[in-house]
Amino acid sequence: MDKNSAQKSSLHSLLIFISMLALMVGFLTYLYLQNKELEKLANYQPANSPLTSVTAQPSAPSGLFPGEASVVVTSDGFIPATLLVKKGSLVTFLNQDRKNHQIYSDPHPSHNKYPLLNFDEPLTKDSSLTVIFDKTGTYTFHNESNPSKIRGTIVVE
């Protein structure tokens, strides 16, 4: 390999390294900003308000836009545990755990306050279900595998 080829190869490798580094910094910045937003939501203390029904749709939008939010289901709980959304918002429940999770409305074990939050099928790994919250209120739910520990609240304004 001549000196010119070696310099081009080194320059090419350096450009790839810089590009990868820039992508990593961008991704870490994104994660940091998302974590800050989740912390704000996790510290939200909802007021007591009447609870109303929701309408479920078995679809998962591909991207987030205004009026849409997500709740991630993990082995440790829902992230965020408390979510504040506007009336008419779509909330997608996404299972990022390797185990299946069955989500039901409160109270446990009757699950009778909000039947539309009772998912008929468990959420399998990487599956999702979207719910439209078309009425204001406070909606509480839990994971059937551990209803006292894995709990969530959605407040609709």
N, C-alpha and C positions, 0 to 999 in steps of 0.2 A: 504494500500500500504506500503510495507516495505521500509527501508531506501535505499537499493540498487536500487530498482525500481524507487524511487523518484529521485535519482542521475542520473540514465540513462535518465529519462524523461527530467530532467533539461538540461542535456548535449545535448540531441537531439534537444530541443527547442533552445538552444544557437547556435548550428550548423546551424539550419534553419535560424535563425536571421542573423548570419554572412554571410551566402550564399546570402540571400536577399539583405543585405547591399552591398556586393561585386557586385552583379548584378546592383544595382542602381547606384553605383559609376561608373561602366563601361558604363552604358547607358548614364549617364550625361556627361562623358568624350567624348563619341561619338558625342552627340549633340553639345557640345562645339566646337569640331574640325570641324563638318559640318558647324556650324555657321561661323567660321573663314573663311572657303573656300567660303561660300556664300558672305561674306563681300568683299573678294578679287574680286570676279566676279562682284558684284554690283558696284564697283568703277572703273571697266574697261570702258574706253572711246573709242569706236570703231572709226576707221578712215573711212572717206567716201570712199566707193568702189562700183563697179557695182553690182547690185543685179541679182541673177540668180534663176532658178527654183529648186524645190526639188521633190523628189519622196516619196509619202506617202504610208505607209503600215499599215493596221489595226490590228496590233499585239502589244503585250506588253511583252518584255522580263522580266524574273523573277528576274534577278539580275544585278547589275551594274558591268561592266568590262571595260577595256580600249577601247576607241572608242564609249562609250555610256555615255549619260548624261540624266538628267531629269529636267523638268520645272514643278513646282508644281503650280496649279491653285487654288487661294484662293479668297475670297470675296474682299480682299484688293489689289490683283494684282498677277503678276507672280513672282515666286521665283526660281531662280534669275531673275531679270528684264532684265539683259544682260548676255548672255552665250557665251563663247568662246570655239569652238570645232575644231577638225581636220576634214579635208575633209574625207567623208565616214562614219562619225559618225552617230550613232542612237541617236535621241533625243525623249524621251518619255514625253508627256504631261499628267500629272496626276491630276485629279480633287479631291482635298481634302476638298472642300466646300460642304455644304449640298444642295446648289442650282446647277442647270445645268448651264454650261458655253459654249457659242458658240464662237469658235476662228476663226478669219478671217485674211487674209493678208491685208496689207495696200495697197492703201489708203482707208479710210472710206469715203463715203459709197459704192464706186464701187468695192472694193476688187479685182481689176483686175491685180495687179502686179505679184502676186505669187499664181495662182489658186490652186496649190497643198497644200498650207497652209490653204485653206478654208475647214474646216472640215464640211462635209455634215451633220453630226449628232452632236447634242450638247454632250459635255462630262457630263455625269451624275455623281452623287456622287461615288467616288472611281473607276471610269472608266478611261481608258487611251487610247492614240493613239500614235503610234510611227512613226516618220518621219526620212527618211534617207537623210542626207545632203551630196550629192555627187558632189557638185560644190562649189568652194570658192565664198565668197561674204558676204554681210550683208543682213539679212532677218528680216524685221520688221512685227509685227502682233499686233492684239488687241483683246480684248474681246468685242463682239458685244453689250453686255448690258451696257458698259460704255467705248466707244472707245477712249475718250480723257484722261481718267484716267488709265485704265487697259491696259498697253502697254508692249510689249516685243521686244527684239532684239536678234538674234542669229548671231554671227560672225563666219564664217567658213574659216579657214586658209588652 
